[in-house]
C-alpha cells in the first residue's frame, strides 16, 4: 500500500514541472543533444497510399458488420471510407469538438 504513494522527490518534481521549472536532469539531457518533440507542431506528413491501414480499415468494417449482424440479427450496410492522414494538431482540434 505504501508503494502506491509518491515519494517526496517525485512530488517535488511534479510541482516544479507544474510551475514551468526544469529539473537538473532535464537540463543535462538538453546539454547532451536530446531535443524535445512537440507532436502538435509536426510539419511533415507522409503522403501516399498506406496499404496496411487500408487492410486494417477493411477488416474492421467486415468484423463490425458481422458483429452487428450477430447482435441485432439484421443486415447492416457498412461502407469503407478512404484512409486519411492528418496532422496530430488537426486531430486534437477536431476531437475536442466531439468531447
C-alpha positions in Angstrom: 0.0 0.0 0.0 2.9 2.3 0.8 4.1 1.8 -2.8 1.0 3.5 -4.2 2.1 6.9 -2.9 4.6 9.2 -4.5 7.9 9.9 -2.8 8.8 13.4 -1.7 11.3 13.7 -4.7 8.5 12.8 -7.1 6.1 15.3 -5.6 8.8 18.0 -5.8 9.4 17.1 -9.4 5.7 17.4 -10.3 5.4 20.7 -8.5 8.5 22.1 -10.4 7.1 20.9 -13.7 3.7 22.5 -13.0 5.5 25.8 -12.3 7.4 25.6 -15.5 10.8 25.0 -13.9 13.2 22.4 -15.4 14.9 19.7 -13.5 18.6 19.4 -13.4 18.2 16.0 -15.1 16.3 17.7 -18.0 18.9 20.4 -18.3 21.6 17.6 -18.6 19.6 15.9 -21.3 19.3 19.1 -23.2 23.1 19.6 -23.0 23.6 16.1 -24.2 21.9 16.8 -27.5 18.4 15.4 -26.7 15.6 17.6 -28.0 12.0 17.7 -27.0 9.5 17.0 -29.7 6.1 18.6 -29.8 3.5 16.5 -31.7 1.3 19.5 -32.3 3.9 21.3 -34.4 4.5 18.5 -36.8 5.4 19.9 -40.2 6.0 16.8 -42.3 3.2 14.4 -43.2 3.8 11.3 -45.3 1.6 11.5 -48.4 0.7 8.5 -50.4 -1.1 5.2 -50.1 -0.9 3.2 -46.9 -2.0 -0.3 -47.9 -1.7 -1.7 -44.4 -4.1 0.9 -43.0 -6.5 0.2 -45.8 -6.4 -3.6 -45.0 -7.0 -2.8 -41.3 -9.9 -0.5 -42.2 -11.5 -3.1 -44.4 -11.1 -5.9 -41.9 -12.5 -3.7 -39.1 -15.5 -2.9 -41.3 -16.1 -6.5 -42.1 -15.8 -7.6 -38.4 -18.1 -4.7 -37.3 -20.7 -5.8 -40.0 -20.5 -9.4 -38.7 -20.7 -8.4 -35.0 -23.7 -6.1 -35.6 -25.5 -8.8 -37.6 -24.9 -11.3 -34.8 -26.1 -8.7 -32.2 -29.3 -7.4 -33.9 -29.9 -10.2 -36.4 -30.4 -7.7 -39.3 -28.3 -7.0 -42.3 -26.1 -3.9 -41.7 -24.7 -1.9 -44.6 -21.2 -0.6 -43.7 -19.2 1.3 -46.3 -15.4 1.5 -46.1 -14.2 5.1 -46.5 -10.8 6.2 -47.6 -7.9 6.4 -45.1 -6.9 10.0 -44.4 -3.6 11.2 -42.9 -3.9 14.4 -41.0 -1.6 16.3 -38.6 -1.9 15.5 -34.9 -2.8 19.1 -34.1 -5.7 18.9 -36.5 -6.9 15.7 -34.9 -6.7 17.3 -31.5 -8.8 20.3 -32.7 -11.4 18.1 -34.3 -11.6 15.6 -31.4 -12.0 18.3 -28.8 -15.2 19.3 -30.6 -16.5 15.7 -30.1 -16.0 15.7 -26.3 
